[in-house]
Amino acid sequence: MEGMEDHSGPQQPEKIIRVDATKDGKPSPVHITVMPGQILELHFGGTNYSAAMGDFHNPCQPSTRSNELQGQGIKRLKQFRETGDADDLNTGAQLVEAAFDESPDYYQLRGIIPLYLIGESYYKQYKKTGAIADLEIAIRLLNSVSTRAPKDHPTRFESLLILGIAHGRRHQRTAAIDDLDTGVRILEDALSVIPYDHELRGFILHNIATLHGNKHLARGARVDLEASLRRYREALDATPKDEANQEVRARRLAGLGTVHMNKFDRTGSFADLGMAIQYLQEALDLTPTDGSVRAQLLLQIADLHHARFQTTQDTADLDIVIRRSEEALRLPQNGIIYRARCLNRLGSGHLVKYDNSPSENRVLEDLDIAILRFQEALDITPDDFVLRTVYLQGLSRASGLRFIAKDSWADYEVAVQAAKEAINNTSSSAANRLAPARQLLTLYSGAQRWQDAYEVACTAMSLIALLTPRSLKNSDKQSLLGGIGDLASHAAAVVLEARKPPYEAIRLLELGRGIIVNSLHESRIDISDLQDKHSQLAAEYIRYRAQVDAPQTSSTSTDGQPYHADQRLAKVIEDIRRQPGFDRFLLPPTEDQIKEAAFRGPIVIINVSLHSCDALIIQEKKPLTSLPLPLLRYDDASERGRYTPRDPELLEWLWDAIAEPVLGELGFTQTPPDGRWPRIWWIPTGPLARLPLHAAGRPTDGSCNTVLDRVISSYSSSVQTLIYSRQKQPKSAFQPSKVVLLAMPQTAGQRDLVHVANEISQLEKLCTAIPLDVNKPQPVQEEVVAALRDCDIFHFAGHGHAHPQDPAKSSLLPRDGPLTVESFFDADTSRLQNRRSPPVLAYLSACGTGQVRDAKLIDEGMHLISACQLVGFQHVIGTLWEVNDRSCVDMATATYEWMMQKPTGISGDSVSEGLHRAVRSLRAQWISHNKATGALRRYHVMRGQDMRKDGNQGSSMPALEKADGGQSTTEKGARQVEECDDETLSPLYWVPYVHFGV
């Protein structure tokens, strides 16, 4: 395990320092000496002890058989220490354990010493042989010592030191997270019995820090990373600065460097990168030029530069990776594990160098070296070692690239077999296994081996569930999910290519998208039926759910409470599913349930991937269908999703590529003549989530070739989210009575919004005329959250901000600081969620409230709209990008006027209808204005020229504003007033408004 330090007990025949607890209740030094003629002598509490038969100065005598067994066992143990013969060790262990088990209570103290020595010997044997059986025996024996020995017995302290580290090393082989929790707990126990200035304090703190660091790598929990950082700092402070401890200080500094490197990997913070470089360089300066510690440091420096290259793409970092890895390989290694890691890092340096070179500058030798080094690492790595999956992934990737370069099917087979072995290595983490799953999916897809690719896709989606356990904080889940990207869409495309039923594609999309939002919905489901029929199970579910959802601290991280609560919760959920009528409890929807979700209108999932793009159409009374969309390409969608449209070209492209074929398939080919508008729910995936499918069409040609002229559109992030939201609907008719109107015309650091006051004034008049009870709280967080808990309609008019890196930090901007998505998730809104009738509408009249700017997390659907849905609002109106201040007034007023004049009152249908009519109204004004200025005619002339020049329709991308990855011409996050002249089309202010709801 990287960074672990060993403390292996007495070495024959030298004298070493031990501790007992005989002086003022505090540990104090005692002497243990292993003598040539006797296996052990111990001066302890004023009494001399020896582990040789009959040598204890103890008035109580054990049985003759126990004496004989122990004597024979000690003899074999002594032979093992002289010869190293494993048979002597095994036989000696069996004899001493038998003596220990047979002896009466007064014999326990005497038997503990040889039991400890045998456990320690097995641990040393494991370090030599790598045999997991030796490690298991060591853990069993040392655990027996630590539990049976008196608290003030020196062998208990010694056993704790070795036992904590041994659990860490077993995790390295089995990936059992319990071992990390146990290791931390044991070493914290050892730490608690020594004084602050004890010589082993730094050693113990260092190993606790390392275990926490490995817990972070295994689980992804930030709290473990912070605990690791804290303990490494304490370990460094406890380490003397004299020359004798230079290498020890180097290891502590290296640990701090590793933590900061992991923080950099997680956040991209260059401050952490700088700290990592500083600590590792300081450590390197303290080490001799020819030792194993220096080799470890060189490897960590190589790791650091490899991580930095992923962000900076500076090839100088790759040169350092290769040079430092080669230096490390030339030095003595601390075992085969470190040598394998050096070989792997060297191989990955050459692989990344080849992969990131321009095609004309690629050197095939880099691939040859990479493959050789990966194979060498694998040759010396045990089959059950955690990092073996990483080495296999490197071999698969390098062989796959050489297959492409040389058209060598032998390399293709190596790539396939390596990826398959990596996926099946259950000792490794889900995150490590997902990378080769993606690699194998690509290999099979490229060869059109669709059945094989389908099986891998199913495996990959099952690994995502393991990647994000319920106990993990949302911020930690977000960090992990950023690494899977569009894997679910890729998997769904493979399903359709393999000619599997459309339900299979939908099922995989539901498993691999919206993980965080769906888990939050899951934690808030109504379990009243379960409480009525199985009250005990319901009570257990509530208790363990609360433990899983509780805030995590360093103490809960130490004892693994959230993880163990997660395991208990999983068992309770399994028990619930065994009850009649609850077999689908918290499982993804079945095909029938998915079809039932379309009872108010079709649900259309638009899946976009590099392999194919398709519409998955769900209708209540018809089979699920898939519709190929040949004019839709992933690259086009991704590029267009980066920009805010300034003319209708994007809408026309969306119509041609997506909307027209979908609406045609559904039979929605004209404007409804009777005014009975059909409804449709769009679920876009990947980059399409940024684009306005509801506004697709040719709005300037006077036809009904637009979505707005054929259907009323709503959105959802997933089918499951729609189902969860509908489960919260009131069972009887409900009319809202309480309205919160929140105005924020002025925000520090933002442009003043001169029309906000008018917007709120207009809505107040409409609401009081019904009448509704209007509450206008002060725009501060405490009052806003309080008002949210007791309202039916919430209307916010002000500034919104879509965070560029962290969607959980996207926010509304009241006066005293941001009201973030995360704060919606964490706020005490239980009154909202548990009301008999949930709140009806949240209208977010602000910029980008439905926007996710981080492309890696776009399929998570974490934005302010989904946050409002999560806390119980049945309907949410928001925006896809920046909006115009004056248009916000017109849009809101028109929407509310329609809702409030409906005979049915404010209901689900009236909300979506109101927004639909308001958007059409503002579109009509836009068309009229641009006709009057002549801008529309000039646009048609220019589009005709572009299309003749390009040879096809919709291929050009004129008049676009950068919406992601750069600053637009407008101020980010602000409702805007934009000027335009008569030569150009006025901005599409009517486009970005969207409805999410049931």
SVG drawing of the C-alpha trace seen along z (x, -y; Angstrom):
<svg xmlns="http://www.w3.org/2000/svg" viewBox="-64 -50 87 83">
<polyline fill="none" stroke="black" stroke-width="0.4" points="0.0,0.0 1.5,-3.3 2.9,-5.3 2.5,-2.7 5.3,-2.3 6.0,1.1 6.9,1.7 7.6,5.4 8.5,5.9 11.6,7.4 14.5,8.7 16.6,11.5 18.7,11.0 18.7,7.2 17.0,5.3 14.1,3.0 11.9,0.6 8.3,1.6 5.6,0.0 3.4,1.0 1.0,-0.9 2.5,-0.5 3.5,-4.1 0.7,-6.5 -1.6,-4.8 0.5,-5.9 2.7,-3.8 6.3,-3.8 9.3,-2.1 10.0,1.6 12.6,3.9 11.9,7.0 14.9,9.0 14.9,12.1 17.7,14.3 19.5,17.1 18.4,19.8 14.9,18.6 12.4,17.4 11.5,14.3 12.2,12.5 10.0,9.7 10.5,7.3 6.9,6.1 5.4,4.5 8.3,5.5 8.1,9.2 10.4,11.2 8.6,13.4 9.8,15.9 7.9,17.6 9.9,20.8 8.1,23.7 7.7,23.4 9.6,20.2 6.9,17.8 7.2,16.6 3.5,17.0 1.9,18.8 -0.7,20.3 0.4,23.3 -1.2,24.4 -2.1,28.0 0.7,30.5 -0.8,30.8 -0.8,27.1 2.8,26.9 3.7,29.7 1.9,28.1 3.4,24.7 6.9,26.1 6.7,28.0 5.2,25.0 8.0,22.7 10.6,25.1 9.2,25.1 8.9,21.4 12.6,21.1 13.5,23.5 11.5,21.2 13.5,18.2 16.7,20.0 15.8,21.7 12.9,19.8 11.1,23.1 7.3,22.3 6.4,25.8 8.0,24.9 6.0,21.8 2.7,23.5 3.2,26.3 4.4,24.0 1.3,21.9 -1.0,24.8 0.7,26.1 0.8,22.7 -2.9,22.0 -3.9,25.4 -2.1,24.7 -3.7,21.3 -7.2,22.7 -6.7,25.5 -5.3,23.4 -7.4,22.0 -7.8,18.3 -4.6,17.9 -2.7,19.2 -3.8,16.5 -1.1,14.0 1.7,16.5 0.2,17.7 -0.2,14.3 3.5,13.7 4.3,16.6 0.9,16.0 2.1,12.5 5.4,13.7 3.8,16.2 1.4,13.6 4.3,11.2 6.2,14.0 3.4,14.7 3.2,11.0 6.9,11.0 6.4,14.1 3.6,12.4 5.9,9.5 8.5,11.9 6.1,14.2 3.0,12.1 0.9,15.2 -2.5,13.9 -2.9,17.0 0.0,15.8 -1.6,12.4 -4.9,13.9 -3.3,16.0 -1.3,13.0 -4.4,10.9 -6.3,13.7 -3.5,14.3 -2.7,10.6 -6.4,9.8 -6.6,12.6 -3.7,11.1 -5.2,7.6 -8.6,8.7 -7.3,11.2 -4.4,9.3 -4.9,6.9 -4.9,3.3 -1.6,2.6 0.2,5.6 3.0,4.6 2.2,7.2 -1.3,5.7 0.2,2.4 2.7,4.1 -0.1,6.3 -2.2,3.2 0.6,1.5 1.1,4.5 -2.6,5.4 -3.7,1.9 -1.1,2.0 -2.0,5.6 -5.6,4.6 -4.5,1.9 -2.4,4.4 -5.3,6.8 -7.4,4.1 -4.7,3.8 -5.3,7.4 -9.1,7.7 -10.5,4.1 -12.6,4.7 -13.3,1.3 -14.0,2.7 -10.3,3.4 -9.5,-0.4 -12.1,-1.3 -10.8,1.4 -7.2,0.4 -8.0,-3.2 -9.9,-2.2 -7.1,0.1 -4.4,-2.5 -6.4,-5.2 -6.8,-2.8 -3.0,-2.4 -2.6,-6.2 -4.9,-6.7 -2.7,-4.7 0.6,-6.6 1.7,-10.0 1.9,-13.0 5.7,-12.9 6.0,-9.1 8.6,-8.1 6.0,-6.1 3.4,-8.8 4.6,-10.1 4.7,-6.5 1.1,-5.8 -0.2,-9.1 1.5,-8.5 -0.2,-5.2 -3.6,-6.5 -3.1,-9.3 -2.3,-6.7 -5.3,-4.6 -7.6,-7.7 -6.0,-8.5 -6.7,-5.0 -10.3,-5.3 -10.7,-8.4 -9.4,-6.6 -11.8,-3.7 -14.9,-5.7 -14.3,-9.1 -15.3,-10.8 -13.8,-14.2 -13.9,-13.8 -11.3,-11.1 -9.0,-13.3 -9.3,-16.0 -8.6,-13.5 -5.6,-12.2 -4.2,-15.8 -4.7,-16.5 -3.0,-13.3 0.0,-13.7 0.5,-17.2 0.4,-15.9 2.8,-13.1 5.3,-15.7 5.1,-17.8 5.8,-14.7 9.0,-13.9 12.3,-15.2 14.3,-17.4 17.6,-15.8 19.8,-14.1 18.8,-10.6 15.2,-11.2 15.6,-12.8 14.2,-9.8 11.3,-9.6 10.5,-13.3 10.8,-12.7 8.1,-10.0 5.8,-12.4 6.4,-15.2 5.7,-12.8 2.4,-11.8 1.4,-15.5 2.4,-15.9 0.2,-12.9 -2.8,-14.3 -2.5,-17.6 -2.1,-15.8 -5.3,-13.9 -7.0,-17.2 -5.7,-18.6 -7.1,-15.6 -10.5,-16.2 -10.8,-20.0 -8.3,-21.1 -6.9,-23.7 -3.4,-24.8 -2.8,-25.9 -3.0,-22.2 -0.7,-21.3 1.8,-23.8 1.7,-22.4 2.2,-18.9 5.3,-19.9 6.7,-21.8 6.3,-18.9 7.6,-16.3 10.7,-18.4 11.4,-19.0 11.1,-15.2 13.4,-14.5 16.0,-16.9 16.1,-14.9 16.8,-11.5 20.0,-9.7 20.5,-9.3 20.6,-5.5 17.8,-4.4 14.3,-2.8 12.7,-5.9 14.1,-8.0 12.7,-5.6 9.2,-6.0 9.5,-9.8 10.6,-9.8 7.5,-7.7 5.2,-10.1 6.8,-13.0 6.2,-11.1 2.5,-10.6 2.2,-14.3 3.5,-15.4 1.2,-12.9 -1.8,-14.4 -0.6,-17.9 -0.3,-17.0 -4.0,-15.9 -4.9,-19.6 -2.1,-21.6 -1.3,-19.3 2.3,-20.5 4.5,-17.8 7.4,-18.8 5.4,-17.1 5.4,-13.9 9.2,-14.1 9.5,-14.4 7.1,-11.4 9.3,-9.2 12.7,-10.5 11.6,-10.2 10.1,-6.7 13.3,-5.5 15.4,-6.9 13.1,-5.2 13.5,-1.8 17.3,-2.1 17.1,-2.4 16.5,0.3 12.8,1.0 10.7,1.5 9.2,4.8 7.6,5.8 4.6,3.7 6.6,0.5 8.5,1.9 5.3,2.7 4.0,-0.8 7.2,-2.3 6.8,-0.1 3.2,-1.1 3.9,-4.8 6.7,-4.6 4.4,-2.7 1.6,-5.3 4.1,-8.1 5.0,-6.6 1.3,-5.8 0.1,-9.3 3.0,-10.8 2.0,-8.8 -1.7,-9.4 -1.3,-13.1 1.1,-13.7 -0.1,-15.0 -0.6,-12.0 2.4,-13.0 4.7,-13.1 3.7,-9.9 6.5,-7.4 5.4,-3.8 8.3,-3.0 6.4,-4.8 3.7,-2.3 6.1,0.6 7.8,-0.6 4.4,-1.2 3.2,2.3 6.5,3.9 6.4,1.9 2.7,2.7 3.4,6.4 6.4,6.4 4.3,4.8 1.6,7.4 4.1,10.3 5.2,9.4 1.7,8.4 -0.5,10.9 -3.8,11.7 -5.8,10.3 -3.9,7.0 -6.0,3.9 -3.9,2.0 -3.7,4.9 -6.8,3.5 -5.0,0.2 -2.1,2.0 -4.4,4.1 -6.2,1.0 -2.9,-0.6 -2.0,2.6 -5.5,2.7 -5.3,-1.0 -1.8,-0.8 -2.5,2.5 -5.7,1.0 -3.8,-2.0 -1.1,0.3 -3.9,2.3 -5.1,-0.9 -1.6,-1.9 -0.5,1.5 -3.8,3.2 -2.6,6.0 -5.4,8.3 -3.0,9.9 -2.9,6.5 -6.6,6.3 -7.0,9.6 -4.5,8.5 -6.4,5.3 -9.7,7.2 -8.4,9.9 -6.6,7.3 -9.8,5.2 -11.9,8.3 -9.6,9.4 -9.5,5.8 -13.3,5.6 -13.5,9.0 -11.0,8.1 -13.4,7.7 -10.5,6.8 -10.4,3.4 -12.7,0.4 -15.7,-0.3 -14.0,-3.4 -10.9,-1.5 -13.1,1.2 -15.2,-1.4 -12.2,-2.6 -11.5,0.8 -15.3,1.3 -15.4,-1.9 -12.3,-0.7 -13.8,2.7 -17.1,1.1 -15.1,-0.9 -13.1,2.1 -16.3,4.2 -18.2,1.4 -15.4,0.6 -15.4,4.3 -19.3,4.3 -19.4,7.1 -22.7,5.7 -23.7,8.7 -20.4,8.6 -20.6,4.8 -24.2,5.1 -23.0,7.5 -20.2,5.0 -22.6,2.1 -24.8,3.9 -21.8,4.6 -20.7,1.0 -24.0,-0.3 -24.0,2.1 -20.6,0.7 -22.0,-2.8 -24.3,-1.8 -21.2,-0.5 -19.4,-3.7 -21.8,-5.9 -23.1,-4.2 -26.0,-5.9 -23.7,-6.9 -21.4,-9.1 -22.0,-12.8 -23.5,-14.4 -20.3,-16.5 -18.3,-13.2 -20.7,-11.5 -20.4,-14.5 -16.6,-14.2 -16.8,-10.5 -19.5,-10.8 -17.6,-13.5 -15.4,-10.7 -18.1,-8.6 -19.3,-11.3 -21.6,-10.0 -21.1,-6.3 -24.9,-5.7 -25.7,-7.2 -22.9,-5.1 -24.4,-2.0 -27.9,-2.8 -26.7,-3.2 -24.9,0.2 -28.2,1.8 -30.0,0.5 -27.2,1.6 -27.4,5.1 -31.1,5.1 -32.2,5.4 -35.7,4.1 -35.9,0.3 -36.7,1.0 -33.1,2.2 -31.8,-1.1 -34.1,-3.1 -33.2,-0.9 -29.5,-1.5 -30.0,-5.3 -32.1,-5.3 -29.3,-3.4 -26.5,-5.7 -28.0,-9.2 -29.3,-11.5 -27.7,-9.4 -27.6,-12.1 -31.0,-13.7 -32.7,-10.3 -31.0,-9.2 -32.3,-12.4 -35.8,-11.7 -35.4,-8.1 -34.6,-9.4 -37.9,-11.4 -40.3,-8.8 -43.7,-8.3 -43.5,-5.1 -46.9,-5.4 -48.0,-2.1 -45.0,-0.3 -45.6,-1.8 -49.2,-0.6 -48.3,3.0 -44.8,3.6 -44.2,1.0 -41.0,2.7 -39.3,2.7 -40.4,-0.8 -38.9,-1.9 -35.6,-0.2 -35.6,-1.8 -36.2,-5.3 -33.4,-4.8 -30.7,-3.6 -31.8,-6.1 -31.3,-8.9 -27.8,-7.5 -26.8,-7.3 -28.1,-10.9 -26.5,-12.4 -23.7,-14.9 -20.3,-13.2 -17.5,-14.3 -14.0,-13.1 -15.2,-10.9 -17.8,-9.1 -15.1,-8.7 -12.8,-7.0 -15.3,-4.4 -16.9,-3.9 -20.5,-4.7 -22.0,-5.9 -20.5,-2.9 -21.9,-0.4 -25.2,-2.1 -25.3,-1.9 -24.8,1.9 -27.5,2.3 -29.9,0.1 -29.2,2.3 -30.2,5.4 -33.4,3.7 -34.3,2.8 -33.7,6.4 -36.0,7.5 -38.7,5.1 -38.5,6.4 -39.3,9.9 -42.7,8.7 -45.8,9.1 -46.4,6.0 -43.0,4.4 -40.9,6.4 -40.0,3.3 -39.2,1.1 -36.6,-1.5 -35.8,0.4 -35.8,-1.2 -39.2,-1.2 -40.3,1.8 -41.4,1.6 -45.1,1.4 -44.3,-1.4 -42.4,-3.4 -45.4,-3.1 -47.8,-4.1 -45.7,-7.3 -46.8,-8.4 -50.5,-8.5 -50.6,-12.3 -48.7,-12.3 -45.7,-10.7 -42.2,-10.8 -39.4,-11.1 -35.8,-10.4 -33.3,-11.8 -30.1,-9.7 -27.0,-11.2 -23.7,-9.3 -20.7,-8.9 -22.1,-5.6 -25.7,-6.6 -28.4,-9.0 -32.0,-7.9 -35.3,-8.9 -36.7,-6.4 -40.5,-7.0 -42.7,-6.0 -46.5,-5.9 -49.0,-4.5 -50.9,-2.2 -48.3,-1.3 -45.0,0.7 -41.8,-1.2 -40.1,-2.3 -36.8,-3.6 -36.5,-6.0 -33.1,-6.6 -32.1,-10.2 -29.6,-10.2 -29.3,-14.0 -28.3,-14.2 -24.6,-13.8 -22.9,-14.0 -20.2,-16.4 -22.9,-18.9 -24.9,-18.7 -21.8,-19.2 -20.6,-22.2 -24.0,-23.9 -24.6,-23.3 -21.6,-25.5 -23.3,-28.6 -26.3,-30.8 -28.3,-31.2 -28.8,-34.7 -30.9,-33.8 -33.2,-30.9 -30.6,-28.7 -30.2,-26.5 -34.0,-26.1 -34.1,-25.0 -31.4,-22.5 -33.2,-21.1 -36.3,-20.8 -34.7,-19.0 -32.5,-16.7 -34.9,-15.8 -38.3,-17.4 -39.8,-16.9 -39.1,-13.2 -40.2,-12.6 -43.5,-14.6 -44.1,-12.9 -43.7,-9.5 -46.2,-10.5 -48.7,-11.8 -48.4,-15.4 -48.3,-17.0 -50.4,-20.2 -51.7,-22.7 -54.6,-21.2 -57.8,-22.6 -60.0,-22.1 -57.6,-23.8 -57.0,-20.5 -53.2,-20.6 -51.3,-17.3 -48.5,-17.3 -45.0,-15.8 -42.2,-15.4 -38.7,-15.7 -35.7,-14.0 -32.6,-15.1 -29.2,-13.5 -25.7,-14.8 -25.2,-18.2 -28.8,-18.3 -29.8,-19.1 -28.6,-22.7 -30.7,-23.1 -34.4,-24.3 -36.2,-21.4 -39.5,-23.0 -38.7,-25.9 -37.4,-23.9 -38.8,-24.7 -39.0,-27.3 -40.6,-30.2 -40.1,-32.7 -41.8,-30.9 -45.4,-31.3 -46.1,-27.5 -46.8,-25.1 -43.4,-23.6 -42.5,-24.3 -42.9,-22.4 -44.7,-25.3 -47.4,-25.1 -48.1,-21.4 -47.6,-20.4 -47.1,-21.7 -43.7,-20.8 -42.4,-19.9 -39.0,-18.5 -37.7,-15.9 -34.2,-14.8 -35.3,-11.1 -38.4,-8.9 -37.7,-8.0 -37.7,-11.6 -41.1,-12.0 -42.5,-9.0 -41.2,-10.2 -42.7,-13.6 -46.1,-12.2 -46.1,-10.0 -46.2,-13.2 -49.3,-14.6 -52.4,-15.2 -55.0,-12.5 -57.8,-15.1 -58.2,-18.6 -56.2,-21.3 -56.2,-25.0 -53.1,-27.0 -53.7,-29.8 -50.2,-31.1 -47.9,-32.9 -44.3,-34.0 -43.1,-36.9 -39.4,-37.6 -37.8,-40.5 -34.1,-41.1 -33.5,-44.1 -30.1,-45.0 -27.3,-42.5 -23.8,-43.3 -21.5,-42.8 -24.4,-42.5 -26.1,-45.0 -29.3,-46.5 -32.5,-45.0 -34.9,-47.9 -37.9,-45.8 -38.0,-43.4 -40.1,-45.7 -42.7,-46.0 -42.7,-42.2 -43.5,-41.6 -46.1,-44.4 -47.9,-42.9 -48.0,-39.5 -49.2,-40.8 -52.2,-42.4 -53.1,-39.2 -52.7,-37.1 -54.7,-39.4 -57.5,-39.5 -58.3,-35.8 -57.5,-36.2 -54.4,-34.5 -52.4,-35.2 -49.3,-37.1 -46.1,-37.1 -43.1,-39.2 -40.2,-38.3 -36.9,-40.2 -34.4,-38.8 -32.2,-37.1 -31.6,-33.4 -33.2,-32.8 -36.5,-34.5 -36.5,-32.9 -36.0,-29.3 -38.7,-30.0 -41.1,-31.2 -40.4,-28.2 -41.6,-25.9 -45.0,-27.3 -46.0,-28.3 -47.9,-27.0 -46.3,-29.2 -42.8,-30.6 -41.8,-33.3 -38.2,-34.6 -37.3,-37.6 -33.6,-38.6 -30.2,-37.3 -29.3,-33.6 -25.9,-32.1 -25.0,-28.8 -21.6,-27.7 -19.1,-26.8 -17.5,-23.9 -19.8,-22.8 -23.5,-22.6 -24.3,-22.1 -23.1,-25.7 -25.4,-27.2 -27.6,-29.7 -30.2,-32.3 -28.7,-35.5 -30.5,-37.0 -29.0,-39.9 -26.8,-38.0 -25.2,-35.4 -26.0,-32.7 -28.9,-30.3 -27.4,-27.3 -28.7,-24.0 -26.8,-22.3 -28.6,-24.5 -31.9,-23.5 -30.9,-19.8 -29.7,-20.3 -32.3,-22.8 -34.9,-21.6 -37.8,-21.6 -39.5,-18.6 -42.8,-20.6 -42.8,-21.1 -42.2,-17.5 -44.6,-16.0 -47.6,-18.3 -50.9,-16.8 -50.8,-18.8 -47.3,-19.6 -46.5,-23.1 -47.7,-23.8 -45.2,-26.1 -41.7,-27.5 -41.2,-30.2 -37.5,-31.2 -37.4,-34.4 -33.6,-34.5 -30.7,-33.5 -29.7,-29.9 -31.8,-28.2 -32.0,-25.1 -28.4,-25.2 -25.5,-22.9 -22.3,-24.3 -19.9,-21.5 -20.2,-19.1 -18.9,-16.2 -22.0,-16.4 -24.7,-17.5 -26.5,-14.2 -26.8,-14.6 -29.4,-17.3 -28.3,-19.2 -29.7,-22.8 -32.0,-25.1 -35.1,-23.7 -34.4,-20.1 -33.6,-21.4 -37.1,-23.0 -38.6,-19.7 -36.7,-17.8 -38.1,-19.8 -41.6,-19.1 -42.7,-21.7 -44.9,-19.9 -44.0,-22.4 -41.0,-24.6 -40.5,-27.2 -37.0,-28.3 -34.5,-29.2 -31.7,-27.6 -29.4,-30.6 -29.3,-34.4 -32.6,-36.2 -33.7,-39.7 -34.9,-41.8 -37.9,-43.4 -38.9,-40.1 -39.1,-38.4 -41.9,-40.8 -43.9,-40.0 -43.3,-36.2 -44.3,-36.0 -47.3,-38.2 -48.7,-36.3 -48.1,-33.0 -49.9,-33.9 -52.8,-35.6 -53.5,-32.4 -53.2,-30.2 -55.6,-32.3 -58.3,-32.6 -58.7,-28.9 -61.9,-27.4 -59.9,-24.7 -57.7,-27.3 -54.0,-26.9 -53.3,-23.3 -50.7,-21.2 -52.2,-21.7 -52.7,-25.4 -49.0,-26.0 -47.6,-24.3 -50.4,-25.8 -49.7,-29.3 -46.0,-29.2 -46.7,-27.7 -49.1,-30.5 -46.7,-33.2 -43.8,-31.9 -45.9,-31.8 -47.1,-35.4 -43.6,-36.7 -42.5,-34.8 -45.3,-36.5 -44.1,-39.9 -40.5,-39.0 -41.6,-38.0 -43.7,-41.1 -40.9,-43.4 -38.3,-41.8 -40.7,-41.9 -41.2,-45.6 -37.5,-46.3 -36.7,-44.2 -34.3,-42.1 -36.3,-38.9 -36.1,-39.4 -32.4,-40.0 -32.0,-36.8 -33.8,-34.7 -31.6,-36.1 -28.4,-35.4 -29.6,-31.9 -30.3,-31.1 -26.8,-32.2 -25.3,-30.1 -27.3,-27.0 -26.4,-27.3 -22.7,-27.7 -22.7,-24.8 -24.7,-22.5 -27.1,-21.4 -29.5,-23.0 -28.6,-23.8 -24.8,-23.2 -23.7,-26.7 -23.6,-28.2 -24.0,-32.0 -24.7,-34.6 -23.9,-32.5 -22.8,-33.7 -20.3,-31.8 -22.3,-30.2 -19.7,-27.9 -16.0,-27.9 -15.8,-31.7 -17.5,-35.0 -20.4,-36.1 -21.2,-39.6 -23.5,-39.8 -22.6,-39.8 -22.8,-36.2 -25.8,-35.5 -27.7,-38.7 -31.1,-39.4 -30.0,-41.6 -31.0,-44.5 -29.3,-44.0 -29.4,-46.6 -29.6,-45.7 -29.8,-47.7 -32.3,-47.3 -29.9,-45.4 -30.0,-42.2 -32.6,-40.1 -33.5,-41.0 -32.4,-38.5 -34.5,-35.3 -35.7,-36.4 -38.7,-34.1 -36.7,-30.9 -34.9,-30.0 -38.0,-29.6 -38.8,-25.9 -41.3,-24.0 -40.3,-20.9 -43.3,-19.2 -45.7,-16.4"/>
</svg>
